[in-house]
């Protein structure tokens, strides 16, 4: 990973009625801060709120309205930034689902213009789901990593999802009515768009895997993995991911898709295969091996962003080393050091769990959603 890219820095961050945080205002030095507090007090909520300014939705997969504090009408986030395009970003969502985002006081015409306003990558114990969870977890990882670094991918993803939703609706209608000629034509109408945009998604995913697979193996080994790890794209198509081949597959599957009421072929069914000595890592890997692979995936996410945009993302470390042995933790921290002189937000339950490399950072405490500089 190049180390010369300038970092994105969060200078101030304010949040109101976001989960258990009624109101909070934090000032962050260039190097970052450490937040110390027991579990359930608000550390992860702070990380989630900061990450919201990257995806414009919860990185934990929660619905917007579920992030609003009980009894409140809306949540509000506000940040001042350095090293990125906009120096002031705000986001607010009310219980009716209305979302308003501003960049330097201006509301963008499309919300997609505000994506990645605050570049960040979150490391947390939940990341093990990237390895141990189902294929949807890894597809989401690929979609986020690539959509935020490739305008072509983002556009294709938006069009593909829209066409997939409409073809599936047409399939359900065809299944309900017995598959009339009119209904089958309605299904077929969405197949060219699915093929065109689906081929773009597959091609870019395959290219990313080819460019990062050796790095995945090397970083796993650097952390201490002695078995042979692997990263490959597992999909319907090996290399021939042309629009023509995908269209032919959709046409072949149409009758079966009608019976099942669901599109069975395409990138929405593919997977990112992680292996250990040639076997499925989620089946044969230990908890530590799965955690190692998940952390490496986050490192690759940061590397991809830095390489594509020239900006080093803010690193949000939400107790990511829990249950890892000291040796692996130290080697992971060494890899983080290799990223460069960026900004870190580190959350730990106790002060004695702050990794040595981060003891120099300014400390904050949190209790029942209230944040304060440590005395």
BELPEMO-V150618 format. One record per backbone hydrogen bond with DSSP energy under -0.5 kcal/mol. NH is the residue of the N-H (numbers start at 1). CO is the residue of the C=O. Records with the same first field share a line. If there is no record, write none. Layout:
NH=CO + CO
This chain:
6=310
8=312
9=82
11=9 + 80
12=80
13=26
14=78
15=24
16=76
17=22
18=21
19=17 + 67
21=18
22=20
24=15
26=13
28=11
33=344
34=362
35=346
36=34 + 364
37=348
41=38
46=42
47=43
48=44
49=45
50=46
51=47
52=48
53=49 + 50
54=51
55=51
56=52
58=62
61=58
66=63
67=63 + 64
68=65
69=17
72=69
75=93
76=16
77=91
78=14
79=89
80=12
81=87
82=9
89=79
90=102
91=77
92=100
93=75
94=98
95=73
97=94
100=92
102=90
103=106
104=88 + 102
106=103
108=106
113=110
114=111
115=112
116=54
117=53 + 114
118=53
119=117
121=314
123=316
125=318
127=124
128=125
129=126
130=127
131=128
132=128
133=129
137=134
138=134
139=135
140=136
141=137
142=138
143=139
144=140
145=141
146=142
147=143
148=144
149=146
150=146
154=150
155=151
156=152
157=153
158=154
159=155
160=156
161=157
162=158
163=159
164=160
165=161
166=162
167=163
168=164
169=165
170=166
171=167
172=168
173=169
174=170
175=171
176=172
177=173
178=174
179=174
184=180
185=181
186=182
187=183
188=184
189=185
190=187
191=188
192=188
194=190
195=191
196=192
197=193
198=194
199=195
200=196
201=197
202=198
203=199
204=200
205=201
206=202
207=203
208=204
209=205
210=206
211=207
212=208
213=209
216=212
217=213
218=214
219=215
220=216
221=217
222=218
223=219
224=220 + 221
225=220
226=224
229=227
230=275
232=273
234=232 + 271
235=233
241=239
246=242
247=243
248=244
249=245
250=246
251=247
252=248
253=249
254=250 + 251
257=253
258=254
259=255
260=256
261=257
262=257
264=262
269=266
270=267
271=234
273=232 + 271
275=230
276=279
277=228
279=276
281=274
283=280
284=280
285=281
290=286
291=287
292=288
293=289
294=290
295=291
296=292
297=293
298=294
299=295
300=296
301=297
302=298
303=299
304=300
305=301
306=302
307=303
308=304
309=305
310=306
311=305
312=6
313=311
314=119
315=343
316=121 + 314
317=315 + 345
318=123 + 316
319=317 + 347
322=319
324=321
329=325
330=326
331=327
332=328
333=329
334=330
335=331
336=332
337=333
338=334
339=335 + 336
340=336 + 337
342=340
344=31
345=315
346=33 + 344
347=317
348=35
353=350
354=351
355=353
358=355
359=356
361=358
362=32
364=34
365=372
366=36
367=370
369=41
370=367
371=369
372=365
374=363
